[in-house]
Every structure is written in structure tokens, then in C-alpha cells.
Amino acid sequence: MSGLVKKILIAMSGGVDSSVAALLLKEQGYDIEGAYMKNWINEDEILGDCPWQQDIEDANAVADTLGIPFRVVNLMKDYRERIVDYLLEGYRSGITPNPDVMCNREIKFGVFLDYAIANGFDAVATGHYARIEQASDGLAILEGIDTDKDQTYFLALMKPEQVERASFPIGHLKKQELRAIARNAALPNADKKDSQGICFIGNIKMQDFLREYVPDRPGPIIRATDDQILGEHKGLHYFTIGQRKGIGIPSNTDNQNYVVVGKDQTRNALLIAFEDHQAPGLYATSCKITNLSFTGPPILTDGELEAKVRYRDPRVPIRYERAGEDSVEVSFKDPQRALALGQVLALYDGERLLGGGVYSRIDT
């Protein structure tokens, strides 16, 4: 975060992470206000638990405890256009989009940041487990100290101008330390459970969300090794590469379980095989990344880097070769399991997040 920042608008979700982020910024002497981003309202409750009203009440209660102003910012139209439509179109076309990564670039540090600047704020803060530090070539995003909670992967498509206006106050904390700070400060949501679900939609399972908005399109389940039809699926959009549970095909007599290894769009077929390193389509040796984006100076030379192939995976060594203005060829030192078109590869130099891009081709 730039040293010129004085007034910060903090995105408060109603959870403990963003609440402690607000507390720490206030203690550091910043002029802060809290805001709940109203991105999605499940008014009919057709998708189950979407507790946006409770989240607003919790965020407001924390703001009252801290003695800071609080507002609700309506971003529903932008969220529908930039995130929900992107998500649904991706699944309809057979890829596996990543709404959480896009939400950070397009919403939190996109339209929400624009709103903040237009209303006199210098920066936007969030409760991400990440750090920003000054490097020799500009501001750098670093992994959070808590390796189990690190969220830099979800920031991989942020742009340098967004990093300049970003604040991540809790990245130096481990979760148990953060909880202790919340309790010591008597924050009303100190023991609130972490939310699990689609970015700012709520505790909704992806399958339930897709079932409501993408029509079923049944097709065959085919064993990839011999092309034998073993059953029927309700729609390819319900499955992702590497999925083990919920396929509906029992294991064999040797107790080997099937895993999803591919989607044949031409035949509308779900491809499965027994899991091992010989399973066709399951392990990738290289890939092409497009929609390349950098959090700082672009990487213009080929060479050795590290990458996270998905959230919660450790960094792995890669060979990086530019293939165009916004694309790169990546080869893995060790084969990587279950990469999916449409997902994001995050690029690193040690603990520093360099940027990322979207899988557009996967080689197995």
C-alpha cells in the first residue's frame, strides 16, 4: 500500500477476518470506514443458506464496536455482469471458471475500488491473508504468514495499479492469533465460523447454484481406457477434472475408484478412469496460459519460476516461456494432477506473487 494512503474504505463481509483488519487499521491511526458489498441477494432462498442480512448486521455491529462509519454499497448489477455471467458462461462452454479470482480483480479491486476513490478514499482494505511490502521494483504481494490460510492465489490477476490501492492488514497473523485479537477486543463476531461458498454469494454449494441456472444436459459416462459406456450423467457442468465423489459409478472388485479424467464436448460424454499415474488425461506435463496478468513489472524473459496450480497446493517449479503478449507456455518439473481449463495458474518468485493466467490448453 502506498505511503500516501490516509483514508481507507474496508470491505467488511461480516466475518472475523475483515473485522480484525478494520480493528488493526484503526489502531494504526488510519481514517477508515467500513462497507458491506451487496453483490447478490437470494431473496427466494431457493438455493439454501445465503445469510446476507445477518452478514450486514454482523458487519454493522463490528463497525459500531470500533466506532467507525458503516455503509452498504450496492454492486449487484456489476457482480451479475462481471462474475455470475462469466461463471455461468464458463460452465455452459465446458470449462471450470474461478469466480473468486475474478471477484478480486473485477469487484473488490475493480468497481468497489472505483467507488472508494470516487468517494474520497485512497485505498481499499480486505481481510485477505496476504501481505504487501515495498520491493526494489515497486509494491510486492507476499504470501500470508499462515501458510494454511494464505490467499495470494486468489489475487493472481490483480493489476499493479490495483496493488497500489490495496491494503491487507492481517497477512502477518495466523488464524488463531487473529481470533485471539478479536476476542480481546470484544468484537461481536469473534467466534463466528468462516464462510464456505461462492465469493460473496454465501454458503451455497456450486452444484446447487448451477442446477438453478444451467439446464441439465444428460449424456454418457464413458471409461476412457476402452470407450465403454458405464452410465449416464446429468450434465458435464456438474463435474470437474480429478473429481472422485458423486460420479455415480461404483468401484470395481479390487476396490479401485473411478475419477473424472476428461469431458468430451462433441459426444457430451464424461470420461472416467481408475486413478493412477497412467489414467489418461489426469496428469499434466505442460500447459498454455492465456489472459496473462502481472501484479508488478511483467516477466519478459523465459526462465525458471514457481507456480501454484490451484488454491491450497504448494508452489512447484516450472519452466516459463513467453508465447505472445498475454500468453505463456509452462512445463512442469513433475506432472500435476487434475488441471482444469478455465482455472488459474498463479506465478511466484519464492513467496512473492508475480501474477497469473488462465489454463487454455492442458497437455497430458
Protein Blocks (a to p, Z undefined) as FASTA:
>chain_A
ZZkbmbdcdddehiaklmmmmmmmmmnopacddddddfbdcfkopnopadfklmmmmmmm
mmmmnopacddddfklmmmmmmmmmmmmmmmnopacdfklmmmmmmmmmmmmmmmmmnop
abdcdfbdcdddddfkbccddddfblmlocklmmmmpcfklmmmgccfklmpcfklmmmm
mmmnopaklmgccddddehkbjcdfklmmmmmmccdddddddfklopafbdcfbfklpce
hiaghnlpacdfkopacddfbdcfklopacdddddfklghkacfbdcdehiacfbdcdfb
gcdddddfbghiacdddddddfbjkbccdddfbacehiaehiacdddehjbcfbdcddfb
dcZZ
